[in-house]
Amino acid sequence: MAPYPVKRLYEEVAFIAYYFHWDHDQIMHMDHRERRKWCDEISVIHKKVNDAPENVFDIR
């Protein structure tokens, strides 16, 4: 099993912290699946509010 890319971890943490203002420890105690779920949910909220693409987290 390959380790989770550190860059991706930082992106997820920053994304959740920016939108929900949760602190670092709260976010880091989540497992990968839970963090990704919150990123998906934030993207849905963002789309509804801003008429943005379906999943802003995946935009590069």
Secondary structure, DSSP 8 states (H G I E B T S, - for coil): -----HHHHHHHHHHHHHHH---HHHHHTS-HHHHHHHHHHHHHHHHHHH---S-GGG--
